[in-house]
Amino acid sequence: MVSLAGRRPRDVIEWRLLADEADVEMEVRRGGLDFEVTVEKADGQALGAEVSSALFDKVRTCDNHCEFCFIHQLPPSMRQSLYLKDDDYRLSFLYGNFTTLTRFTEMDLERVVTERLSPLNVSIHATDPELRAHMLRNRRGATSLRWLRALLDHGIEVHGQVVVCPGVNDGAVLDDTLIGILDQYPELATACVVPLGVSRYNTEASMRPHTVDEARAVVDVVEDWQDVFRSVLGRRLVFAADEYYLLAGRPFPAAEAYEGFPQHENGIGMARAFQMELAGEVEAESGVGVQPGFFAWVDGAPAEGYRAPRTDGMISLTPRRNAPVAVLTGEYGAAVIEPLVAGLGRPDVRVLPVPNRFFGGNIGVTGLLVGEDLAPVLAAQPEGHRYLLPDVCLSGGLFLDGTKPEDLPRPVEVIRSDGISLRQALQL
C-alpha cells in the first residue's frame, strides 16, 4: 500500500482512523505500478487488510543512557530485537511501554491531544530536574517533565513510574519526588515505585540491589504517602511493587488497597490478584488487571512487547490425568505460590522454584526465566509428572535465550500466568 485516503499513515493508529471511513481510497503498488482502489464498506465492516508492524516509520529510539537500564545489562548474543531501546509515546499508548518524554515534541503533544491517545505511561524517577537529568544521563531529562504537565492539562490519563536505585533516589529523595508529584502532577492516574533490577552483566558500580532494610524503608515511605494522597486527593495514587513486599518480608496489602489494580502488569498487586484468582474469588473469567484485548480497537495491529502472543500456536500437549503436578516458577513467584498451593491440601501438587543463573544478580521474576535455567531443574525431576509452565516467560514460543519449550528435557504444559488458569489446570 502506498497511501490510504490520500495520506501515508505513520502507524497503525493513523491507519485505523483512516480505515474507519465508509469509503476508503487506497493507492497500492504491484509489479512496479501504482493503482487507485476505492473500497466501499458496510457499516461496521473492517477494511479487510492487515499490517505487519504497529509503526510504519522508524521506532523512536531512546537517547537516554540510564545507568539502571536493564537493556544495558543483557548478556551478548541474544536476539537483536531485545537490544532495541524505544522512547516512543505511540508504543506507550499501544502496548503500555514507559516513555521518559525526552524525545517528545510540540507536534507529538498536538497529536496525542487531538486523537486522545490515552492512557500513556511516563517514567518519572525523580521530580528534581538535576537529579532526573543525572539518572537519565540526558540534559533534556531536567526539562522533559514539562510535557507531563501539558498532557495532564489536556486531560490525558497518565500513569507514572519511579525506578528506585539505592543511594540515588531513595530515602529523602523519594519523599521529595512524591512531594513533587503531589505539588506538580496531582492529576496522575497512578504512580508505581519499583526496585532496580541488577543482572550479573551490570557494569555500573553504583547500581546494586536493595537490602532488606532499604526495601522496608521504601514500603514505609509509600504507605505513608498513600495516607497523604488519600487525605488530599481521595485516592492512594502511589503503590509499591510486589517485589518490595517480598524483599521486606511484609504481607501484601488487601485487594481494595490496589484500587482496581491499574498497574497490575507492572507488578503492582499481581500477587494479591493471583491469590484471589486461585481461590475462586474473581468472577471474571479473564481475571484481574488489564487484559489482552485492551487495545482490540486497533484492528489488525500486531501485538508486540508485553502483549505479544506467548506461544507460537504449536504447543499442544494433552495433560496426563491423575499424575503429580509441579508448577514451574521463578524464585519470587515461588514465594507467592508455595503458601497458596500448601493451602489447597493437595499433596500431589508441588512448586518448583527455578533460580535465574542466566541473568544472575537479583533477577527472580518468572518472566525472565529461560530454557537454559529450566532444563537442569526439569532434568532432575521424575518422568510422567505434569509440569506447568507459565506463559509469561515466552514470546512467540521462545524463551529469551532463544530456546523453545520443546527443547526442555521433560514435556511441559504452557498455561496463562494467572490464578484462574492454574486453578483450571489443577482441576483436570
N, C-alpha and C positions, 0 to 999 in steps of 0.2 A: 504494500500500500504506500502511495506517495503522499496523499493528503486525505483528510476527512472534512467534509463541509467547507472545503477551500482552505483549510488550515492543516499544518503539520503538527499533530499533537506531540507534546513533550513527554507525556507519561500516561499511564492507564487512567489516572484521574481525569485528565482532559479528554482522553479517548471516550470515557463513559459519558461525560457531559455532552460531547458532540454526537455520540451514537444514540443518545436518548431522543433525538428529534424524530418526528414521524416519518419524514422522507430524508434519507441520508445520501448526499452526493459523495462518491468516493472516486479518487483517482488512483488507479492501480497500474503497476508496471509488470509486463510479462513479455518475455522474449525481446527485451530492449525497447519495447514500445509502451507508451502510456495510453490508458483508456479511461474514459469517464463513465462511471456507472451510477445510476440512481436506484437506491433500494427503498421500496415502499413497504412500510411496516404497519401491521395492525396494532391497535392499542395494546401496550404492554409487551409487545413482541421484542425479543432481543435481536441484535444485528446479525447474529449467527457467525461472527468472526472471532477468532482467538488471538491473543497477543502472547509473545514469547517471553516478555520481561515486563516488570512493573514500570521501569524507567526506559524511555526510548532514547533520551540523550544520556550523557555520561552521569554516573553517580557522583554527587558532590562529596568528594573525599575529605577527610578530616586533616586539617593542617595544624592541629594541636600536637604537642609532644609530651602528654601527661606521663609522669614517672610511674603512675599507678595503672596505666593502661594494660589490660590483660593481653591484648594482641601482641604487645612487645614482649610478653612472657611466654609465647608459644614456642615449642621446640621447632627446629628446622625440618624441612622436607615434608611438611603437611600439604594438603590441598591448597592451591594458590588462593582460592576464593576465601579461605579462612583468615588471610592476612590483610584483607581489604578493610580499611577503616572508613566508615562513612560518617558524615555530619550533615545529613540531608533531611530537611524538615518533611519531605514527602514520604520518606521511609518511616519517619516518626508517626505520621498520620496513618499510613497503610499498615505498618507491622508493629508499632509500639516501640521502635528504637528510640534511644535518647539522643538529643542533639544539644550541643553547647551554645548554639546560635552565633558562634564566632564567624560563620560564613553567611549569615542571614543578611538580607538586604531590604531596602525600601520596596523593591518590586516583589520580593517574597511576601512581605507583610501585606501588600495590596492584594496579592493572590489569595493568601490564607483567609483574609477578612472577607473578600468578595465571594469566594467559593465555600466559605465556612468550613475550612479544613480543621476539624476539631473532633476529638481531643489531640493535643500534642504532648510530648514528653520532653522535659528540659533538664539537663544536668546542671545543677547549681554549684554544689561542692562547698562554696563559701560565698557569702554576700559581701565580704570585704574585697574591694576591687584589686588591691595589690596582691593579696593572698591568692585570689582566684587566678589572676594572671600568672602568678608563680606556679600554681598547681597545674595549669594547662600548658605552661611554658609557651604562652602566646600573649603578646601585649594586648590583643583585642579581647582577651578574657576579662580585662578590667572594665570594659565598657559594653560588652555584648548583652548583658542582662537588661539593658535599656529596651531590647526587643521583647523580653519577657513582660516588662511593664506595658509595652504597647499592645501586645497580644491580649493581656488581661483587660486593658482599657477598651478593647473592641469585643469583649465578651467571648473570647476563645477559651475553651476549657483546657487547662494546662496542669499536668502532673509533674512534680519536681523530684529530683533525686540528689542525695548527698552521699558520696562515697567517702567514708571516714578513713583517713590514714593516720595511724597512731603517731602522736608527736607533731602533727601538721595541722589538722583541722578538727581535732577532738577537744575534749575539756572545755575550757573557757571559750575557745574559738567556735565550737559547736553551739554553745549558748548564744554567742554573738550572731551566728548565722541564723538561728531560729528567731532571735530578736529582729534581725533584718527582714526575715520573711513576714513576720507579723507587722512590721512597720511599713515595708515597701510592697509586699506581694500578698496581702491577706486574702485575695481572691483565688489564690491557688486552690485547685481541687483537692490535692493531697501533696504531701512531701514524704518521701521514704528515706530512711537512713540505713545504709547498707555497708557492710565491712569490706575492707580491702582484701582482694584475693591475691595470694603470692604463690607463684609456682616455683619449682626448683630452677627454672631458667631465668628468674629475675636477676637483673644486673644492677638494679638501683639499691645501693647500700642503705639508704634511708627508709626503704619500704620493707616493713616487717609485719607479721600477723599480730593481732591483738593478744594481750594477756587476758587472763580470766578477770582480773580486777578492772582492766580497761573496758572489757565488754560489759561488766556490771555497771560501770560509770555511764556508759552510753545509754543503757536501758533506763537508768535513773534519770538522766537528762531528758530523754524523750518522754518518759511518762510524766515528769514534772511539767514539761511544756504542753503535753496533752491537756493537763488541767487548766493551764493558762489559756490555750486556744479555745477550750470549751467555754470558759467563763467570758471570753471576749467575743468569740465568733459563733459559739453554739455548736462547735464540732471539734474533733480532735486534730484534724489536719495532718499531723506528723505521726509516722509509725516507724517502729524499729523492725528490721528484718528478723525472720525466724532464727537465722543463724546466730544473732546476738543472744537470744534467749537460750539457745543450746550451749553457746560458749560460757554464758554466765551461770548456767545451771538453774535457771529460773523457769517456772511454769509459763506456758503460753497464755496470753490474755484470753478472756472469754470471747465467743464469736461476735457478740454485739459490740465489742471494743474495736472491731475492724471496720465497722460502719459500712457493711456491704462488700468488703474485700475488693476495693477498686484497684489495688496494686498486687493482686493475687499472683500474677505472672512474674512479678519482680521479687517473689519470695516473701511477701508480707501477708501473713495469715495462712499460708499454704498448709502448714502442719495442722492448724486447727480445722481448716476446711476438710483435710484428708480424714481426720478423726471423725468428723460429722458424717462424711460420706460413707465411710466404712461401717459406722454404727447404724446407718439407715435413717439418719435424722434429716437428710436432704431429700425433698420431694422431686425436684427437677432431675430428670434422667441425665442431663448433661453436667450436673454438678455445680460447684461453687466457682465464682470468679468469671473473668472474661473468657468466653468460649470461642473456639474456631467458628468462623462464620460471622464474627462481629463485623467484618468488612465485606460481607457477601454482596453488598450492593455494587461492588466493583466487578461487574460481570467479566469472567474470563481472566481476571488478574491472577497470575501465577503466585501461589503462596511462597514466600521466601522467609529467611531468617527463622525466628522462633515459630512462625506459623507454617513453615514448610511441611509437607507430608512426612511423617516419621518413617514410614516403611515405603518400599518401592512397589508394594502390591504383590510381591512374590512369596511372602512369608505366610504359609497357611498350614499350620500343624494341627492335627486332631489331638486334643487333650486326652491324656491317659486317665481313665476314671479309676477311683479307689487307689490312687498312688500317693505317696507322701509328697508334700508340696514345699518348695523352697522359694522364697521371694528374694531376688537379687536386688541390691540397692547400694548406694554409697554410704559412707560412714555417718554422715548427717542424717540420711534417710533412715538408717538402721536405728538411730537414737529415737526417732519418732515412731517407727513402725513396730519395733520389738515389743514395747509395752502394750501396744494395741493388739498385736497378734496373741500375746500372752493372755490378754483378757478374753479372747474368743473361746478359750478352753479346748483348743484343737491341738492335741499332741502331734498330729500328723503334719502340722504347718510350722515351718521354721523360717527365720530370716538369715540371709547370707550377706553380711557386710563385705564390700569389696574395697580394699584400700586403693587409693589412686596413686600408683607409683609412676604412671606415665607423666603426669603433671607434677606430682610431688607437692612440696610446700604444705600449705594449709587447705588444699583443694579437697573437699569432701562431699560436694554435691553430686547427686545421682546423674544429673545432666551431662557431666563431664567424664563419665565412665567410658572406657574404650575397650575394644576387644582384647588388647594386649594384657590388660589387668583382669578381665573377666575369665580369660582362658585358664590360667593356673588355678583359680578358685574352683571353677567347674570341673577341671580335670581331677581334683581331689575328692569330688563328690560321687556317690554311687550312681550307677546306671538305673534306668527305669523309673526315676522320680520325675515329677513335674517341676520345671524351673521357669519361674515367671520373670520376665524381663520388662521393666517399664520402658515405654517407647520414647521417653524424654531424652535418652542418650543416643537416639538415632536421628538422622536427617537423610531422607531419600534412601532409606535402607542401609545406610552406612554409619559406622562409628566415626568419631573424629580422627582416628588413626587410619581410616580407610578400609578397615576390615568389616565383615558382614556377620550377622548372627549365624548364618550357615557355616561360618569358619570356626565356630566355637566347638569344643570337644564334646559337649552334650547338647541335645536339642533343647531349644528354649521356646516358650510361648510369649510372644510380644503382646503386651496389653497396655492400654492407656494408663497414664500416670496419675490416676485419681483413685480415691477410696471406693467409689461406686464400681469401677472396673475390677478392682481387687476383690471386692465382695462378690461380684458376679462370678469371677474366676474360681473362687473358693467354694461356690455353690454347685459346681459341676460334679 
